[in-house]
């Protein structure tokens, strides 16, 4: 069955429900005049916690057609994803439109269509998950894994989790000292 117009867009963008889809790049590029310039996880976005919140996804879309009209609905910017039991909230969305040398931060709800032309780029970072539990109780080996997998930067590992990493290894002595300097969080 060949889908066209609204059906095609609806199937591509919302195959499992609004704000839950992860449409394969090949499907988007095969069926729409778009090129996916970037796709992956965004470092330092998941809320810190004993159990870290899920990382945001980044996608950059480039318009290949002569023109198009763009609208957007996203949320969680004013009220970031919640945390529980002493964790830190997640990050809200980032929506940027690059038209030539002009970069515009878009509101979470674009109610009037924005005219696009060939080469315009939409940069979207999804909200991340909030953390669960006190970040300073996360196993340092798990924090190291997050750094090695580029989910966390060295700075965030130290600031949010109290874990010092040097030369690809946890510095247990420096980590213990840093974690001891932090005031004990009140039980939740």
GIVENSUL-V611811 format. One line per field, one symbol per residue. ss: DSSP state (h for helix, s for strand, l for the rest). A space follows every 50 residues. Layout:
# GIVENSUL-V611811
ss=???
This chain:
# GIVENSUL-V611811
ss=llllhhhhhhhhhlllllllllllhhhhhhhllsssssssssllllllll sllllsssssssslllsssssssllllllllllslllllllllssssssl lsssslllssssssssslllsssssllllllsllhhhllhhhhhhhhhll lllhhhhhhhhlllssllsslhhhhhhhhhhlllllll
